[in-house]
């Protein structure tokens, strides 16, 4: 699990056309959190007193599942069309019909989809 703290940051949002996956990008400290409306399957190992909402990644290091009581899914967020790439702060994401794939400059990343998720 990645602990996230927000201090005087700029925030932006995007979602996939299915509206099942939505992401929040924060600039201070830089991270991207992507949540999936249908839930993380399989459920991550570890204790979460709220909900396993999705995955988070920073510009370097390994990504991990997020345990949160809120969501990165905004109904009016910009839609990242399938086949489109999003880039900010050392993080790159590619929207696909099969889900979302994001990676950072360390070469670590994740895939997030209705069918399942994984980190690498």
C-alpha positions in Angstrom: 0.0 0.0 0.0 1.3 3.5 -0.8 0.6 6.3 1.7 -0.4 9.5 0.0 -0.4 13.0 1.4 -1.4 16.2 -0.4 0.2 19.6 0.3 -0.6 22.7 -1.8 -0.9 20.8 -5.0 -2.4 21.1 -8.4 -4.9 18.3 -9.2 -6.2 17.1 -12.5 -8.4 14.2 -13.5 -9.1 11.8 -16.4 -11.2 8.7 -17.0 -11.5 6.0 -19.6 -14.4 5.9 -22.0 -16.1 3.1 -20.1 -16.1 5.4 -17.0 -15.1 2.3 -15.0 -11.5 3.7 -14.4 -10.8 7.2 -13.3 -7.5 8.8 -12.3 -6.3 11.8 -10.2 -2.9 13.4 -10.8 -1.4 15.4 -8.0 1.6 17.7 -8.4 2.9 18.0 -4.8 4.1 15.4 -4.1 3.7 14.0 -7.6 1.6 10.9 -7.9 -1.2 9.3 -9.9 -4.0 7.4 -8.3 -6.3 5.4 -10.5 -9.5 3.8 -9.1 -11.7 1.2 -10.6 -15.5 1.3 -10.1 -15.9 -2.4 -10.4 -13.3 -3.0 -7.6 -9.8 -4.5 -7.4 -10.0 -8.2 -8.3 -8.4 -10.0 -6.7 -8.5 -8.1 -3.5 -4.9 -7.1 -2.4 -3.3 -8.7 0.6 -3.0 -6.7 3.8 -5.4 -4.8 6.0 -7.6 -2.0 4.7 -10.2 -0.5 7.0 -11.8 1.4 4.2 -12.0 0.2 0.5 -9.3 -1.1 -1.9 -10.1 1.5 -4.5 -7.3 1.1 -7.1 -3.6 1.7 -7.6 -1.2 4.6 -7.2 2.2 5.3 -8.7 4.9 8.0 -8.2 7.6 9.1 -10.8 10.0 6.5 -9.4 9.6 3.3 -7.3 7.0 0.6 -7.3 3.2 1.3 -7.5 0.8 -0.2 -5.0 -2.9 -0.6 -4.1 -4.7 2.3 -2.5 -6.9 1.9 0.6 -9.2 4.9 0.7 -12.6 6.2 1.7 -12.9 8.5 -1.3 -12.5 8.0 -5.1 -10.6 9.2 -8.1 -13.6 8.7 -10.2 -15.2 12.0 -11.3 -18.2 11.9 -13.6 -17.2 15.1 -15.4 -13.5 14.2 -15.8 -11.8 14.5 -19.2 -12.1 11.2 -21.2 -8.9 9.6 -22.3 -9.9 7.9 -25.5 -8.8 4.3 -26.2 -5.4 4.3 -27.8 -4.4 7.6 -26.3 -1.3 8.2 -24.1 -1.3 10.6 -21.1 2.1 11.9 -19.8 2.9 14.0 -16.7 5.7 14.3 -14.2 7.6 11.1 -15.2 4.4 9.0 -15.4 3.0 7.6 -18.7 -0.4 5.9 -19.1 -2.0 4.3 -22.1 -5.8 3.9 -22.4 -6.9 0.7 -24.1 -10.2 -1.1 -24.5 -8.7 -3.8 -22.2 -7.9 -1.3 -19.5 -5.2 1.1 -18.4 -1.4 0.6 -18.3 0.8 3.1 -16.5 4.5 3.2 -15.9 7.1 5.5 -14.4 10.7 6.5 -15.2 12.0 3.6 -13.0 10.3 1.1 -15.4 7.7 0.1 -12.8 4.0 0.3 -13.3 0.6 -1.3 -13.3 -2.2 -2.5 -15.4 -5.8 -1.9 -14.2 -8.9 -3.5 -15.8 -12.2 -5.0 -15.0 -10.6 -8.4 -15.6 -7.9 -7.8 -13.0 -4.8 -5.8 -12.0 -1.1 -6.3 -11.6 2.0 -4.3 -10.7 5.4 -4.7 -12.3 
